Amino acid sequence: MTSFTQRNDEHERRRIGDRLRQAREYLSLSQDEVARHLMIPRTAVTGIEAGQRRVEALELKKLAELYQQPIGYFSGEDQIASALPADVAYFARKAAELSSKDREELGRFAEYLRSRASSDEGGK
């Protein structure tokens, strides 16, 4: 393997590891909890998040399910998810599971919250 390819692989492992760590921290999960879920040692989770260990395909699938993110989010292939803050992407995925009537209601509620925030700012 060329040194360029090795550097590129290391960069990708670190990038994926960073996203995995951020998702774990966002959900307030410990590395021990994740390790138990994957049935691997905690040191393996540490290595994955540090980009020192490759994440296996089945591990990535389990992590994506645990973190409630599409696999493409971690690999960078899912540009929409990576462009949105994690909490907004989470709400979008949950909203997609609702009926169209419930999504309309959710939209009205979002408009209400936005207008309430605008009026709160205007009254200061």
C-alpha positions in Angstrom: 0.0 0.0 0.0 1.4 3.4 -0.9 1.9 6.0 1.8 -0.7 8.2 0.2 -3.3 5.4 0.4 -2.3 4.7 4.0 -2.7 8.4 4.9 -6.1 8.5 3.2 -7.2 5.4 5.0 -6.0 6.8 8.4 -7.9 10.1 7.6 -11.1 8.2 6.8 -10.8 6.1 10.0 -10.4 9.2 12.1 -13.3 10.9 10.4 -15.6 8.0 10.9 -14.3 7.6 14.5 -15.1 11.2 15.2 -18.6 10.9 13.9 -19.2 7.7 15.9 -17.8 9.4 19.1 -20.0 12.5 18.6 -23.1 10.3 18.1 -22.3 8.3 21.2 -21.8 11.4 23.3 -24.9 13.1 21.9 -26.9 10.1 23.2 -25.0 10.2 26.5 -23.8 6.6 26.1 -20.5 5.4 27.6 -17.9 3.5 25.7 -18.7 0.6 28.1 -22.3 0.6 27.1 -21.5 0.6 23.4 -18.9 -2.1 23.9 -21.5 -4.3 25.6 -24.0 -3.7 22.7 -21.4 -4.7 20.2 -20.0 -7.5 22.4 -16.4 -6.2 21.9 -13.9 -4.8 24.5 -14.2 -1.2 25.5 -10.6 -0.7 24.2 -11.9 -1.7 20.8 -14.5 1.1 20.9 -11.7 3.5 22.0 -9.6 2.4 19.1 -12.5 2.8 16.6 -13.3 6.3 17.9 -9.6 7.3 17.7 -9.3 6.0 14.2 -6.7 3.5 15.3 -8.9 0.5 14.5 -11.1 -0.2 11.5 -14.8 -0.6 12.2 -16.2 -3.8 10.7 -19.2 -3.6 8.5 -21.5 -5.4 11.0 -20.2 -3.2 13.8 -21.0 -0.1 11.8 -24.5 -1.5 11.1 -25.1 -2.1 14.8 -23.7 1.3 15.7 -25.9 3.0 13.2 -29.0 1.3 14.7 -27.9 2.1 18.2 -27.2 5.8 17.4 -30.3 6.1 15.2 -28.3 7.4 12.2 -28.1 6.0 8.7 -24.8 4.3 7.9 -24.1 6.9 5.3 -23.9 9.6 8.0 -20.8 8.0 9.4 -19.1 7.3 6.1 -19.9 10.8 4.8 -22.0 9.4 1.9 -25.2 10.8 3.3 -24.7 14.5 2.6 -28.2 15.5 3.8 -27.7 13.9 7.2 -24.2 15.3 7.6 -25.4 18.8 6.6 -28.0 18.8 9.4 -27.3 19.0 13.1 -27.6 15.6 14.7 -30.8 16.6 16.7 -32.5 18.0 13.5 -31.6 14.8 11.5 -33.0 12.7 14.4 -36.3 14.7 14.4 -36.5 14.4 10.6 -36.1 10.6 10.7 -38.8 10.3 13.5 -41.1 12.6 11.5 -40.8 10.4 8.4 -42.3 7.6 10.4 -45.5 9.6 11.1 -48.6 9.7 9.0 -49.0 12.6 6.6 -51.7 14.0 8.8 -49.4 13.9 11.8 -46.6 15.5 9.8 -48.9 18.3 8.9 -49.7 18.8 12.6 -46.0 18.7 13.4 -45.4 21.4 10.8 -48.0 23.6 12.4 -46.5 23.1 15.8 -43.0 24.0 14.4 -44.6 27.2 12.9 -46.1 28.0 16.3 -42.8 27.5 18.1 -41.0 29.7 15.5 -43.6 32.5 15.9 -43.5 32.2 19.7 -39.7 32.6 19.6 -40.0 35.6 17.2 -42.5 37.3 19.5 -40.4 36.6 22.6 -37.4 38.3 20.9 -39.5 41.3 19.8 -40.8 41.9 23.3 -37.3 42.3 24.8 
